[in-house]
Amino acid sequence: MQRLRSKSIPAFEETLAAIDPLSDLVYRALERAAVKTRLFFASEKQPHDPFLAPCLMRFFTKHELRNSGIQAEEDGDATDFEGLPNNGLALFYRGHHARILKAATVKGAPWKLPGCGASSPKTDFYNQQLNIYTDGKGNMHTCFLNIIYLWDFNASFNLSGLYLGCPMAAAPYAKDVLTHWCEPVPHPAYSRTGEKSPAKTNELEADEELESLLSEHDDEAIEKA
């Protein structure tokens, strides 16, 4: 896999449009993953575990994206999954190398890119070292921008939101990471005109989906009994 260096950085709005509908698919996948993570702890009658929950989010998100066909080639758009440790996912989409990571909080400020630690691949990614990659059909594609989707839980352990960031310079710790931009991604249920999604609506939708999944889980348990 060859590496290149990004020369120019497009704006957030331009990038969001270029990768459409990827952001909607990632948002929906993370929402369903958060519901399934809550279901796991509810079915086990255990409190939310902050260490296990991100691992479950990674697992469920990966499968939700695959169910959406995100790893397949459509209309000439190459997409491929890349597994990451520490609860991250990565994929290539329309010339973008995207990672999905849990957001960091720095001195009370949320939605920060996590630090790179001692990871050389992550450092290269944050420094906009670009990849030439091969898709599932053996076709070569040049990646021209590295981007990061950030997610986090809210107080109810539903998905708090989704941000899209473009790293500028790597650092071992989140407080020292530099970004070109890092902005909130509009919820798929709302237009991309700057209108904010009501948190109450998202909470109700997540609770309704959790109740539905819990009901299905109980029905399956009764049938097995």
HELIX and SHEET records of a PDB file:
HELIX    1   1 PHE A   12  ALA A   18  1                                   7    
HELIX    2   2 LEU A   22  SER A   43  1                                  22    
HELIX    3   3 LEU A   52  ASN A   67  1                                  16    
HELIX    4   4 SER A  120  TYR A  126  1                                   7    
HELIX    5   5 ALA A  174  ASP A  176  5                                   3    
HELIX    6   6 ALA A  199  LYS A  224  1                                  26    
SHEET    1   A 3 ARG A   3  ARG A   5  0                                        
SHEET    2   A 3 GLN A 129  THR A 134 -1                                        
SHEET    3   A 3 MET A 140  THR A 142 -1                                        
SHEET    1   B 6 THR A  79  GLY A  83  0                                        
SHEET    2   B 6 LEU A  89  TYR A  93 -1                                        
SHEET    3   B 6 HIS A  96  LYS A 102 -1                                        
SHEET    4   B 6 LEU A 145  PHE A 153  1                                        
SHEET    5   B 6 LEU A 159  ALA A 169 -1                                        
SHEET    6   B 6 LEU A 178  PRO A 184 -1                                        
SHEET    1   C 2 ALA A 104  VAL A 106  0                                        
SHEET    2   C 2 ALA A 109  LYS A 112 -1                                        
END                                                                             
